[in-house]
């Protein structure tokens, strides 16, 4: 994935935050994933408008982590979400 790609949630997912924990259901796979606070925030930012770099910047700022670490962690998690069918990507305009 490139830094300028824009992740967006699949229409085949259901997502809720319950007691501060993200619950993500990938409907076609009948998989339920529990997300920690960072994972929940990353998934919330998969809005179809924010680039991979933009998500990493928000995570670095909100969770007090350096940008290179946030960038690597965000990319790994987005790859996992993509492999699970929870998100897709498009190039930014």
DSSP file (Angstrom, degrees, kcal/mol; ACC not computed):
  #  RESIDUE AA STRUCTURE BP1 BP2  ACC     N-H-->O    O-->H-N    N-H-->O    O-->H-N    TCO  KAPPA ALPHA  PHI   PSI    X-CA   Y-CA   Z-CA
    1    1 A X              0   0    0      0, 0.0     2,-0.2     0, 0.0    78,-0.0   0.000 360.0 360.0 360.0 144.5    0.0    0.0    0.0
    2    2 A X    >   -     0   0    0      1,-0.1     3,-1.2     4,-0.0    50,-0.3  -0.547 360.0-113.9 -93.7 163.0    1.2    3.5   -0.7
    3    3 A X  T 3  S+     0   0    0      1,-0.2    50,-2.1    -2,-0.2    51,-0.3   0.739 115.7  51.8 -65.2 -23.1    1.2    6.4    1.7
    4    4 A X  T 3  S+     0   0    0     48,-0.2    88,-0.9    47,-0.2    -1,-0.2   0.445  82.3 112.9 -98.2   0.1   -1.3    8.2   -0.4
    5    5 A X  E <   -A   91   0A   0     -3,-1.2    47,-2.0    86,-0.2     2,-0.6  -0.375  61.3-137.0 -69.4 154.1   -3.8    5.4   -0.6
    6    6 A X  E     -AB  90  51A   0     84,-3.7    84,-1.3    45,-0.2     2,-0.2  -0.946  11.6-147.7-117.6 112.6   -7.2    6.0    1.1
    7    7 A X  E     -A   89   0A   0     43,-0.7    41,-2.0    -2,-0.6     2,-0.4  -0.561  17.0-174.7 -79.1 144.3   -8.6    3.1    3.1
    8    8 A X  E     -AB  88  47A   0     80,-2.5    80,-2.3    -2,-0.2    39,-0.2  -0.991  28.9-103.8-137.5 146.6  -12.4    2.8    3.3
    9    9 A X  E     -A   87   0A   0     37,-1.2    78,-0.3    -2,-0.4     2,-0.1  -0.388  37.8-113.2 -68.6 142.1  -14.6    0.4    5.2
   10   10 A X    >   -     0   0    0     76,-2.9     3,-0.9     1,-0.1    -1,-0.1  -0.471  14.0-130.9 -70.4 145.8  -16.2   -2.5    3.3
   11   11 A X  T 3  S+     0   0    0      1,-0.3    -1,-0.1    -2,-0.1    75,-0.1   0.628 105.0  70.0 -69.4 -12.3  -19.9   -2.4    3.1
   12   12 A X  T 3  S+     0   0    0     73,-0.2    15,-1.9     2,-0.0    16,-0.6  -0.042  86.9  85.2 -98.2  30.8  -19.8   -6.0    4.3
   13   13 A X  E <   -C   26   0B   0     -3,-0.9     2,-0.4    13,-0.2    13,-0.2  -0.924  59.2-154.4-126.6 155.7  -18.8   -5.0    7.8
   14   14 A X  E     -C   25   0B   0     11,-2.2    11,-3.1    -2,-0.3     2,-0.4  -0.991  17.8-173.9-124.9 138.9  -20.6   -4.0   10.9
   15   15 A X  E     +C   24   0B   0     -2,-0.4     2,-0.3     9,-0.2     9,-0.2  -0.997  10.8 162.0-140.5 133.4  -18.9   -1.9   13.5
   16   16 A X  E     -C   23   0B   0      7,-2.0     7,-3.2    -2,-0.4     2,-0.6  -0.985  30.3-135.8-143.8 151.6  -19.8   -0.7   17.0
   17   17 A X  E     -C   22   0B   0     -2,-0.3     2,-0.5     5,-0.2     5,-0.2  -0.962  25.9-178.5-108.8 122.1  -18.0    0.7   20.0
   18   18 A X  E >   -C   21   0B   0      3,-2.7     3,-1.9    -2,-0.6    -2,-0.0  -0.980  69.7 -18.3-125.5 119.5  -19.2   -0.9   23.2
   19   19 A X  T 3  S-     0   0    0     -2,-0.5    -1,-0.1     1,-0.3     3,-0.1   0.868 128.5 -52.3  52.8  40.3  -17.7    0.2   26.5
   20   20 A X  T 3  S+     0   0    0      1,-0.2     2,-0.5    16,-0.0    -1,-0.3   0.457 116.5 112.3  80.5   0.7  -14.7    1.7   24.7
   21   21 A X  E <   -C   18   0B   0     -3,-1.9    -3,-2.7    19,-0.1     2,-0.4  -0.918  64.4-130.9-111.3 130.7  -13.9   -1.5   22.8
   22   22 A X  E     -CD  17  35B   0     13,-1.6    13,-3.1    -2,-0.5     2,-0.5  -0.631  17.2-163.2 -79.3 132.0  -14.4   -1.7   19.0
   23   23 A X  E     -CD  16  34B   0     -7,-3.2    -7,-2.0    -2,-0.4     2,-0.5  -0.974   8.2-173.3-117.2 118.6  -16.3   -4.7   17.7
   24   24 A X  E     -CD  15  33B   0      9,-2.9     9,-3.1    -2,-0.5     2,-0.5  -0.952   5.7-166.1-118.3 120.9  -15.9   -5.4   14.0
   25   25 A X  E     -CD  14  32B   0    -11,-3.1   -11,-2.2    -2,-0.5     2,-0.9  -0.934  10.5-156.6-108.7 122.9  -17.9   -8.0   12.2
   26   26 A X  E >>> -CD  13  31B   0      5,-2.7     5,-1.7    -2,-0.5     4,-1.1  -0.863  16.1-161.4 -94.1 102.6  -16.8   -9.2    8.8
   27   27 A X  G >45S+     0   0    0    -15,-1.9     3,-0.8    -2,-0.9    -1,-0.2   0.884  80.6  50.8 -59.8 -49.3  -20.2  -10.4    7.6
   28   28 A X  G 345S+     0   0    0    -16,-0.6    -1,-0.3     1,-0.3   -15,-0.1   0.810 119.4  37.9 -62.6 -29.5  -19.2  -12.6    4.7
   29   29 A X  G <45S-     0   0    0     -3,-0.6    -1,-0.3    55,-0.2    -2,-0.2   0.512 101.7-131.4 -97.4  -6.6  -16.6  -14.5    6.8
   30   30 A X  T <<5 +     0   0    0     -4,-1.1     2,-0.4    -3,-0.8    -3,-0.2   0.909  56.1 149.3  53.6  44.4  -18.7  -14.5   10.0
   31   31 A X  E   < -D   26   0B   0     -5,-1.7    -5,-2.7    53,-0.1     2,-0.5  -0.912  35.7-158.8-111.7 134.9  -15.7  -13.2   11.9
   32   32 A X  E     -D   25   0B   0     -2,-0.4     2,-0.4    -7,-0.2    -7,-0.2  -0.958  10.6-169.0-111.7 127.9  -15.9  -11.0   15.0
   33   33 A X  E     -D   24   0B   0     -9,-3.1    -9,-2.9    -2,-0.5     2,-0.5  -0.959  12.9-147.8-119.2 133.3  -12.8   -8.9   15.9
   34   34 A X  E     -D   23   0B   0     -2,-0.4     2,-0.4   -11,-0.2   -11,-0.2  -0.876  19.3-156.9 -96.9 129.3  -12.3   -7.0   19.1
   35   35 A X  E     -D   22   0B   0    -13,-3.1   -13,-1.6    -2,-0.5    -2,-0.0  -0.881   7.7-135.9-111.4 136.9  -10.2   -3.9   18.6
   36   36 A X     >  -     0   0    0     -2,-0.4     4,-2.9   -15,-0.2     5,-0.2  -0.137  46.2 -82.9 -74.0-177.1   -8.2   -2.1   21.2
   37   37 A X  H  > S+     0   0    0      1,-0.2     4,-2.1     2,-0.2     5,-0.1   0.889 131.1  45.4 -59.4 -42.1   -8.3    1.7   21.5
   38   38 A X  H  > S+     0   0    0      2,-0.2     4,-2.7     1,-0.2    -1,-0.2   0.942 114.2  48.1 -68.4 -46.5   -5.7    2.2   18.7
   39   39 A X  H  > S+     0   0    0      1,-0.2     4,-2.5     2,-0.2    -2,-0.2   0.887 110.9  52.1 -60.1 -39.7   -7.3   -0.3   16.4
   40   40 A X  H  X S+     0   0    0     -4,-2.9     4,-2.4     2,-0.2    -1,-0.2   0.927 111.0  47.1 -61.5 -45.5  -10.7    1.2   17.0
   41   41 A X  H  X S+     0   0    0     -4,-2.1     4,-1.8    -5,-0.2    -2,-0.2   0.909 111.0  51.3 -65.2 -41.8   -9.4    4.7   16.1
   42   42 A X  H  < S+     0   0    0     -4,-2.7     4,-0.5     1,-0.2     3,-0.2   0.943 111.3  47.6 -59.5 -47.1   -7.6    3.4   13.0
   43   43 A X  H >< S+     0   0    0     -4,-2.5     3,-1.3     1,-0.2    -1,-0.2   0.895 108.6  54.5 -63.9 -38.6  -10.8    1.7   11.8
   44   44 A X  H 3< S+     0   0    0     -4,-2.4    -1,-0.2     1,-0.3    -2,-0.2   0.864 105.9  54.1 -59.4 -34.9  -12.8    4.9   12.5
   45   45 A X  T 3< S+     0   0    0     -4,-1.8     2,-2.3    -3,-0.2     5,-0.4   0.525  79.1  94.6 -80.1  -5.5  -10.4    6.8   10.3
   46   46 A X    <   +     0   0    0     -3,-1.3   -37,-1.2    -4,-0.5    -1,-0.2  -0.474  49.7 136.8 -80.6  67.7  -10.9    4.4    7.4
   47   47 A X  E    S-B    8   0A   0     -2,-2.3   -39,-0.2   -39,-0.2    -1,-0.2   0.339  75.6-107.9-102.6   3.2  -13.5    6.9    6.1
   48   48 A X  E    S+     0   0A   0    -41,-2.0   -40,-0.2     2,-0.3    -2,-0.1   0.524 111.0  64.9  80.8   3.6  -12.7    6.9    2.4
   49   49 A X  E    S+     0   0A   0     -4,-0.3     2,-0.5   -42,-0.3    -3,-0.1   0.590  79.9  79.3-126.8 -27.1  -11.2   10.4    2.8
   50   50 A X  E    S-     0   0A   0     -5,-0.4   -43,-0.7   -43,-0.3    -2,-0.3  -0.756  71.8-134.9 -95.2 128.6   -8.1   10.1    5.0
   51   51 A X  E  >  -B    6   0A   0     -2,-0.5     4,-2.4   -45,-0.2   -45,-0.2  -0.218  27.3-104.8 -73.5 167.4   -4.9    8.7    3.5
   52   52 A X  H  > S+     0   0    0    -47,-2.0     4,-2.3   -50,-0.3   -48,-0.2   0.923 125.5  49.4 -56.6 -46.2   -2.6    6.1    5.1
   53   53 A X  H  > S+     0   0    0    -50,-2.1     4,-2.2     1,-0.2    -1,-0.2   0.887 109.0  53.0 -61.6 -38.7   -0.2    8.9    6.1
   54   54 A X  H  > S+     0   0    0    -51,-0.3     4,-2.1     2,-0.2    -2,-0.2   0.899 108.6  49.1 -63.8 -41.2   -3.1   10.9    7.5
   55   55 A X  H  X S+     0   0    0     -4,-2.4     4,-2.6     1,-0.2    -2,-0.2   0.929 110.4  51.0 -63.1 -45.3   -4.2    8.1    9.7
   56   56 A X  H  X S+     0   0    0     -4,-2.3     4,-2.6     1,-0.2    -2,-0.2   0.891 108.9  51.8 -60.2 -39.7   -0.6    7.6   10.9
   57   57 A X  H  X S+     0   0    0     -4,-2.2     4,-2.1     2,-0.2    -1,-0.2   0.912 110.2  47.8 -64.0 -42.8   -0.3   11.3   11.8
   58   58 A X  H  X S+     0   0    0     -4,-2.1     4,-3.1     2,-0.2     5,-0.3   0.931 112.8  48.4 -63.7 -45.3   -3.6   11.2   13.8
   59   59 A X  H  X S+     0   0    0     -4,-2.6     4,-2.2     1,-0.2     6,-0.2   0.916 110.6  51.1 -62.4 -43.2   -2.5    8.0   15.7
   60   60 A X  H  <>S+     0   0    0     -4,-2.6     5,-1.6    -5,-0.2     4,-0.4   0.911 116.2  41.9 -59.4 -42.3    1.0    9.6   16.4
   61   61 A X  H ><5S+     0   0    0     -4,-2.1     3,-0.6    -5,-0.2    -2,-0.2   0.938 118.8  41.5 -71.6 -48.6   -0.7   12.7   17.8
   62   62 A X  H 3<5S+     0   0    0     -4,-3.1    -2,-0.2     1,-0.2    -1,-0.2   0.774 123.0  37.5 -74.9 -26.6   -3.5   11.1   19.8
   63   63 A X  T 3<5S-     0   0    0     -4,-2.2    -1,-0.2    -5,-0.3    -2,-0.2   0.237 104.8-120.5-113.3  13.0   -1.5    8.2   21.3
   64   64 A X  T < 5 +     0   0    0     -3,-0.6     2,-0.3    -4,-0.4    -3,-0.2   0.914  65.3 134.7  50.6  55.5    1.7   10.1   21.9
   65   65 A X      < -     0   0    0     -5,-1.6    -1,-0.2    -6,-0.2    -2,-0.1  -0.944  61.8 -96.3-129.0 151.5    3.9    7.8   19.7
   66   66 A X     >  -     0   0    0     -2,-0.3     4,-2.6     1,-0.1     5,-0.2  -0.344  34.7-116.2 -70.2 153.1    6.5    8.9   17.2
   67   67 A X  H  > S+     0   0    0      1,-0.2     4,-3.1     2,-0.2     5,-0.2   0.870 110.7  53.5 -61.0 -43.1    5.4    9.1   13.6
   68   68 A X  H  > S+     0   0    0      2,-0.2     4,-2.1     1,-0.2    -1,-0.2   0.915 113.1  44.7 -60.3 -40.0    7.7    6.3   12.1
   69   69 A X  H  > S+     0   0    0      2,-0.2     4,-2.6    -3,-0.2     5,-0.2   0.938 114.9  47.9 -67.0 -46.2    6.4    3.8   14.7
   70   70 A X  H  X S+     0   0    0     -4,-2.6     4,-3.0     1,-0.2     5,-0.2   0.915 110.9  52.6 -59.9 -43.1    2.8    4.9   14.2
   71   71 A X  H  X S+     0   0    0     -4,-3.1     4,-2.3    -5,-0.2    -1,-0.2   0.918 111.4  44.9 -60.5 -45.5    3.2    4.6   10.4
   72   72 A X  H  X S+     0   0    0     -4,-2.1     4,-2.2    -5,-0.2    -1,-0.2   0.922 115.5  46.9 -64.8 -44.5    4.6    1.1   10.6
   73   73 A X  H  X S+     0   0    0     -4,-2.6     4,-2.4     2,-0.2    -2,-0.2   0.911 112.6  49.6 -65.1 -42.3    2.0    0.0   13.1
   74   74 A X  H  X S+     0   0    0     -4,-3.0     4,-2.9    -5,-0.2     5,-0.2   0.927 110.8  49.8 -62.6 -45.4   -0.9    1.5   11.0
   75   75 A X  H  X S+     0   0    0     -4,-2.3     4,-2.1    -5,-0.2    -1,-0.2   0.914 111.4  48.7 -61.5 -43.1    0.3    0.0    7.8
   76   76 A X  H  X S+     0   0    0     -4,-2.2     4,-1.9     2,-0.2    -1,-0.2   0.931 114.0  46.0 -62.1 -44.9    0.6   -3.5    9.4
   77   77 A X  H  X S+     0   0    0     -4,-2.4     4,-2.7     1,-0.2    -2,-0.2   0.909 111.0  51.8 -67.2 -41.0   -2.9   -3.2   10.9
   78   78 A X  H  X S+     0   0    0     -4,-2.9     4,-2.5     1,-0.2    -1,-0.2   0.882 108.1  53.1 -62.0 -36.9   -4.4   -1.9    7.6
   79   79 A X  H  X S+     0   0    0     -4,-2.1     4,-2.5    -5,-0.2    -1,-0.2   0.904 109.7  48.2 -62.6 -41.0   -2.9   -4.9    5.9
   80   80 A X  H  X S+     0   0    0     -4,-1.9     4,-1.8     2,-0.2    -2,-0.2   0.916 111.7  49.1 -65.0 -43.2   -4.6   -7.2    8.4
   81   81 A X  H  <>S+     0   0    0     -4,-2.7     5,-2.5     1,-0.2     6,-0.7   0.905 112.0  49.2 -62.4 -40.8   -7.9   -5.4    7.9
   82   82 A X  H ><5S+     0   0    0     -4,-2.5     3,-1.3     1,-0.2    -2,-0.2   0.925 109.5  50.8 -64.2 -45.1   -7.6   -5.7    4.2
   83   83 A X  H 3<5S+     0   0    0     -4,-2.5    -1,-0.2     1,-0.3    -2,-0.2   0.825 109.0  52.7 -62.3 -31.6   -6.7   -9.4    4.3
   84   84 A X  T 3<5S-     0   0    0     -4,-1.8    -1,-0.3    -5,-0.2    -2,-0.2   0.553 116.4-115.9 -80.5  -7.8   -9.8   -9.9    6.5
   85   85 A X  T < 5S+     0   0    0     -3,-1.3   -73,-0.2    -4,-0.5    -3,-0.2   0.644  82.9 119.9  83.1  15.2  -12.0   -8.2    4.0
   86   86 A X  S   <S+     0   0    0     -5,-2.5   -76,-2.9    -6,-0.2     2,-0.3   0.740  74.9  20.3 -85.3 -24.3  -12.9   -5.3    6.3
   87   87 A X  E     -A    9   0A   0     -6,-0.7     2,-0.3   -78,-0.3   -78,-0.2  -0.925  58.2-161.2-139.5 163.2  -11.4   -2.5    4.2
   88   88 A X  E     -A    8   0A   0    -80,-2.3   -80,-2.5    -2,-0.3     2,-0.3  -0.823  18.9-129.3-132.0 175.5  -10.4   -1.7    0.6
   89   89 A X  E     -A    7   0A   0     -2,-0.3     2,-0.3   -82,-0.2   -82,-0.2  -0.919  17.7-178.5-129.8 153.4   -8.2    1.0   -0.8
   90   90 A X  E     -A    6   0A   0    -84,-1.3   -84,-3.7    -2,-0.3     2,-0.2  -0.962  37.5-100.4-139.8 158.5   -8.3    3.7   -3.5
   91   91 A X  E     -A    5   0A   0     -2,-0.3   -86,-0.2   -86,-0.2     2,-0.0  -0.550  44.3-107.7 -75.8 145.0   -5.7    6.2   -4.6
   92   92 A X              0   0    0    -88,-0.9    -1,-0.1    -2,-0.2   -88,-0.1  -0.353 360.0 360.0 -71.1 155.2   -6.1    9.7   -3.3
   93   93 A X              0   0    0     -3,-0.1    -1,-0.1    -2,-0.0    -2,-0.0   0.473 360.0 360.0 -75.8 360.0   -7.3   12.4   -5.7
